[in-house]
């Protein structure tokens, strides 16, 4: 049971609080310019990975903990803001335009919320997310980010912190709920409809134009596979294929995607998805053409990634042209709204 403080004790307590709190109140707006306290050791170049904002609070990034399964099997709890800093730093070049980085922060936040909403992930039942890009999202520690960035560490760390804090609590919503905000690196002129890649139609994952091009590193790549290696790999997965004839006759009846890539193709009489060939031969995307001769099968590839949702290089191109992060997101995700999310 609480007891009422005696008058003298209460007065002393108020004076003590005034001594400590008054300087903080007077600092006010300059507080957020300081590097905030981090949950673990920071690199030599201090990275401000969580800047307080006027919006932070109930329902915002600072109010939600994300349990992250680490590669060593441990689970680390981070605020949403701390987690998003690490994801954005890993997923998008820090040299990108600030509006593109803000779009990435909102996309990563929304993707996290969606994954948490669909229930326990069997790959990490004790955690909300993991650091495996093939399961969840890319992730990098502040220490590793600083090592990668060198002299730019503080500048770029601050830039990413702004992208997270300036969009605090904002998510991409469809019918009021966070969407499955998938994203990828670069497109071949257009994104793909989800049905073309995963077989299911999602209204907000429709094909749209994407403006990136030759400025993208390795936008056009070539993968050359020796004939015997191609036969070994392909027949392991499709033993009923007939690859006995001349290699230039193996590929027939290419069905293109809406972007001009490969939806399906017959290989030795067996119909396979372009995405399957991409996986088999480690192609950067399923937007490719294929030629063959007696020595090798050659894939000529454009872009990088699965092609559905937001293109990161496309987002950067839009930002350079003057688009806001909201405009970028409503372009790549059809029929969505942008707004605050709540835990309730």
Secondary structure, 3 states (H helix, E strand, C coil): CCCCCCHHHHHHHHHHHHHHHHHHHHHHHHHHHCCCCCCCCCCCCCCCCCCCCCCCCCCCHHHCEEEEECCCCCEEEEEHHHHHHHHHHHHCCCCCCHHHHHHHHHHHHHHHHHHHHCCCCHHHCCCCEECCCCCCCCCCCHHHHHHHHHHHHHHHHHHHHHHHHCCCCEEEEECCEECCCCEECECCCECCCHHHHHCCCCCCCCCCECCCCCCCCCCEEEEEEEHHHHHHHHHHHCCCCCCCCCHHHCEEEEEECCCCCEEEEEECCEEEEHHHHHHHCCCCCCCEEEEECCCEEEEEEECECCCCCEEHHHHHHHHHCCCCHHHHHHHHCCCCEEEECCCC
